Amino acid sequence: MAATPWSQSKDEASRSQDEEEPSTWRDQEGAKSMHPDPLHLLVVELVGFLFHNYCTKDPTTKDEILNMVLREDGHHFPEAIHQASECLQLVFSMDVREVDHPKHIFVLVPTLGLTCNGMVSDGHSMPKASNLVVVLGMILLEGNCAHEEEIWETLNDMGIYVKREHYICGSALC
């Protein structure tokens, strides 16, 4: 399975751009027939990128978004970040916040104030129910059909593995 552009190191990402390998998140031919708006494709990829960085607790810079997601479509940045913010708010109840304006650093912040133990914390914890929201959100963002491998890859980023006990969520039986 091909790695998503943001799960690669920056060197791997630049090499894979040159090689033009297909991406599981950016199947241009199939996606264009379902969504004729090219901006929609960029927004879907940006949502995935922002959410991936949230799961790995990495902040996101504007430069990363421009270089790893938007690439030659950087002029769409204002509208893409706006639409991605709306989507993340509606699907995941997460706000996109610019925490360092001069450096253009963005983070996702849960808006419901829920955490894994039901108390507000540093903003990086997620409630148990959010695992369901993550899976349903991925399915929605992938056009109502997400591959099990992609879902497990995201759950793995969150520390949830097949047939392993998770300290909060319990057993992930499959």
Disulfide bonds with the S-S distance in Angstrom:
none
